[in-house]
Amino acid sequence: MHNAGFEAVGANLRYFALEPTDIGSAMAAIRALGFVGVSVSKPFKEKVIQYLDEIDDTARRIGAVNVVHNIDGILKGYNSDWIGAIGALEEQVELEGQVVAVLGAGGAARAVAFGLVLRGAEVHIFNRTEERGSRLSSEIGVNWGGPLENAEELKANIVVNATPVGRQDAEVAPVGRKAIERADVVMDINVQKGMSKLLADAASSGAKTIAGVRMLVLQGVFAFELFSGKTAPIDVMQAAVIAALK
C-alpha cells in the first residue's frame, strides 16, 4: 500500500516489514538507524508508548500508538486507527447524534469508540466478556450494552464490528440480522478478500456497508502524509491493498 503510493508520487521512501521480539530495542534501532518512522501493529501498540519521547494527546487518551515519527532522533507516537475508522464512516454518514453499536472491546474497538465520542455519537459497547467491555465503557465514558447478543435490543443506526469474528470464517457473523435491521451503515474493520457475512447481511437489509480495507487505507494515509510530506494517492493505495488480497 505505502510503497505503491510512494512510487506514484515520486517519494524516496520505502516500507519494510519487520518482526521484532523486543519493542524497546526496536525503537532504539529506529532512532539509531534514522528511520523516518514506523507503523506499529499488535501486540505492541500499548507497549511501545514507554519507549517514545512524545505522544500525541489523542493517542495518549486512547492508550495506544500505531504510528511513530522519528523527528531528528525524537520519537513521537500517534494513533491513526481512529482516524481511519471515523474517516471511513464519515464518507457515508454524519456521525453526530447517531446511535452506534461497537462490537468488541480490544484496542481497535477502543480507538473506534473514542473517535465516535469525539464526533458526538451515542456509543454502546457490546463484548463477549463483561470485565473487558464494562471497563472500556467506563474508561471512555460510553454505554456498556452487555454481551454481543444484546446488540439486537439496541437497534442501532450504525454498527461497527471490531471483533475478529468473521475474519477467518466468512460464513460467521458476530451478531444476528436483528442487530442490524435498523442500521443505515454497517462497518466491519476486518481486512479480508471477500465480503463478510455481517456485511452481506447488512447489504441485503439495505444498509450501506464499509469493509475493513477502507479503514486500513485511510489510517495509512495519515502515516503516508506524515512521513512523506506529500498528499497521499488514496486510490492508488486502495488498489494496491485490493490487488494484494486477491
N, C-alpha and C positions, 0 to 999 in steps of 0.2 A: 504493500500500500504506500508506504512512505517513499520507497525507492522509485516507484513509478512516478510519484509526484515530484520528487527531486529532479528526475530526468526531464520531466515535462517543463519545468521552469528553469532548468539550467543551473540548479544549485549544486555546488561542490560538496555534497554531503552524502553519506551512505549509512544505512541502518544495518546493524549486525545483531543476530540473536545470541545472547549469552546466557549461560545457566550456572550462576554462582551458587555455592553452597553456603557461603558466609557473606551476608549482605553488607556488613561493616567493611570487610576487606574489598568488596566490590566497589563501594562508594569511594574508598581511598584510592582505588585504581582509576576510577573515573576522574578524580581530581588530579592525580599524578600524571596520567596519560593525556590529559587535556581534551577529553571527550566534550563535545558541545552539550550533550545531555543524554538522558536515557528515559525510556518508558519502563515502568515497574509493574510487574504483574504478581498474581498470587504465587507464593504465600508471603510476599514481602511488603505489601502496601502499608501495613501498620508498623512493621519492624524497622523500616528504612528511616522513619522520622527521627529517631535518636541520632542518626549519623549525618544529619543535614545542618547547615548553618542558619538557614532561614526557611520559614514555611508560610505560604500564602494563608491569609486569615480564613478563607473558606475551607481550605484543606485541613487546617487545624481544627476547625469546628466539626468537620466531618470525621476527622480522626484517621484519615487515610491519604496517602500520597501515591500517585501513579505516574507523575511526570517530574523529573528532576533536571533543572537547568544549571549548567556549570558556567558561572559568570566570573571569569578570571580567577578561578580557584574557589569561589564561593558557591556552595551548592544550595539552590533554592527549590523547595518542593511545592507542587501544585496538585490539584485533583481535577482531572478533566472528565471523569466518568459522569459527574452530574451535568457537565456542560453538554456532553454528547446526548445524554438521555433527554434533558429538557429541550435541547435544540431539535431533536427528532420529533418530540411531542408537539412543540410549538409550530412545526411545519404543517401540522394537521388541525390544531385546536388551540383556542385561548384557554390558558390554564387557571386564571383567577376565578375562584368560586366553584371550581369543579370538584365533584366528589370522586376521589381516586382510591382504588384498592391496590395496594402494593403487596405482592405475594413474595414472601421471603424476608429474612432479617439478617442477611450477611452483609459484606462490605458494599456490594453493588446496590442492594436494597437501601442501605444507609445513604449512599450518595444520591440515589434517585429521590428518596423521600425528602432529603434535605433540600434538594433543588425545587421540588414541588412546594415545599413550605415557603421558600423564597419567592415563589411566583404567586402565592396566595391561594393555593388549593387546600381543600379539606382532605387530609390524608388518613387512611386507615390501614394499619399493618396487619397482615394475616401470615401466620407462620406455623410450621409443623410442631415446633416446641415452644411452649409458653414462656419459659425462662428467657430465652433469647429475644423472642418477639416483644414481650412486655418491656424488657429492658431497653430495647431500641426505641420503642414508642415513647417511653418516659424520657430518654435522653434527648430526643429530638423535639418532644412536645407535640406528638400526634396521637391519634386514637389507636388503641390496641383492640383489634377485632376478634382475636382468638385464632383457632386453627383454620387451615385453608378452606375447609368446607363451609365455614361461617361466611365466606365472601358471597355466597349465594343469597344471604339475607340482606346484604347491603345494597345490591343492585346499583353499583357504581356507574358513573358516566364514563370513567376511564379505568382500565385495568392494566397493570404493569406486572408481568411475570419476571421476577428477579430471583427465582429458584432455578436449579439446574434441571428440573423436571421437563422432559421432552427433548433434552439436548442429545441424548444417546438413542432414545426411542421416540421416533416421530409419531407414534400411534398413541402416546400417553400425554395427557394434559394435567396440569396441576389442580384445575378446578373444572366442574361440570358446566354445561351450557347455561344453566340457570344463573351462574355468576356473571355472565357477560351479556345476558339478554337485553339489558337496558344500556349497554355501553355504546358510546359513539366511537370510541377509539380503544383499541387493544394493542399493547406493545409487548413483545417477547424479546428480552435482551440477549437471549442465547444466539450465538452466531452459528448457523448451520446451513447446509446446502439447500434443503427444501423448506417448504412451509411447515411449521409445527402444527400439531393437532389443535392447539389453542387458537392459533391464527386462522386455521382453516374453519374452525367452528365460528369464530368471530366474523369472518368474511361471509359465511353462509347466513349469518344473522343480520347482515347489512352494515356491520361496523367497519370503520377504516382500520387497517392493520399496519403495524410498523414492525419490521423484522430487526433482529439484533445487528445486522450488517450496518444499518443506518446509524445507530448509536456508536458502533465501533469506528466508523468513518469520521463522524463529527467530533468524537473525542480525540481522534488522531489529528484532525485539522488544527486543534489547539496546539499540540506539540509541534506539528509541522511549521506553523507560523512563528511560534516562539523560537525554535531553533534556527530557522532559515531567514526570518525577516521578510519572507515573501508571501503573497497571497496563495493559499492552497488551491490547487486544481481539483476541486471536490469530485467532479465527475470522473476524472482520471483515477483518483484514489479508490472510488467506489467500484469502478470497473475492474481494477486490479484485485480487489477482495473477491468479487463475484467469480472472476476467472480462476483464482486460486482455489476457491471452494469447489469448483467444477472439476 
